[in-house]
Amino acid sequence: MTVQQQANDHMNTPLIQTEHLVKKYGDKTAVNDVSIEVHSGEVFGFLGPNGAGKTTMIKMIVGLLQATSGRVSVAGFDVAAQPLQAKAASGYVPDTPNLYAKLTGRELLRFVGDLYGIDGEQAKRRGEELLRILDLTTAADDTIDSYSHGMQQKTSLAAALMHDPKVLVLDEPTVGLDPKSARLIKDILRQMADRGAAVFLSTHILEIAERMCDRIGIINKGELIAVGSMEELHASNQVSGGSLEDIFLSLTGGAEEAEITEILK
């Protein structure tokens, strides 16, 4: 194999890969045989109704839940067999920030830098850069328990970005944010992908997914029912010119929503 072929293979290797992933809780199947690939430079949106299995999928990808069967790899590392390497290559922002409340924002980022083994001066510079970018500098020496939800969400993102991960996984990253902060986070995610990272995010805000995601996966009742670009979703679901909302509702039970809307008129 030539050097160029090896380089091409490396570029084509997905940074996130799930193979026939299954998660069961007793008799309940939360995720059923889901296979997804997300590549370098890609923002992948993961959509589904409440209880469809989105958060369960995300927790298996970042190693917080063990799959019942199937395989997850992150940056080429098997999440079950090589958990430390997989987690070192990824950053995770949960839907509800769970931060050390009595640390200041600046202290938290330095602590996270230590966890990832980043040199002290480098961690300090990186932390200050992230505080500035996310408009947190003025509150950096206040304890996190004094932060608003939006500030905590941005601090959680800053912590996830401290080690410049190859893979960034986010669960509802813009919930509770004001429009300016939501736009800032969207811009950061796009920049991450443009620099070669793989970004995997779940959201209920279909407009965000339609505007910023390169490809979209839709899960319903634990099963992946559609995946592709907007053009591919239009083609496969024969919803010509429709919005992502039209496609989503047609696949996940649009008749129900239409009936509720009719009742509320």
Secondary structure, 3 states (H helix, E strand, C coil): CCHHHHHHHHHHCCCEEEEEEEEEECCEEEEEEEEEEECCCCEEEEECCCCCCHHHHHHHHCCCCCCCEEEEEECCEECCCCHHHHHHCEEEECCCCCCCCCCEHHHHHHHHHHHCCCCHHHHHHHHHHHHHHCCCHHHCCCEHHHCCHHHHHHHHHHHHHCCCCCEEEEECCCCCCCHHHHHHHHHHHHHHHHCCCEEEEECCCHHHHHHHCCEEEEEECCEEEEEECHHHHHHHHCCCCCCHHHHHHHHHCHHHHHHHHHHHC
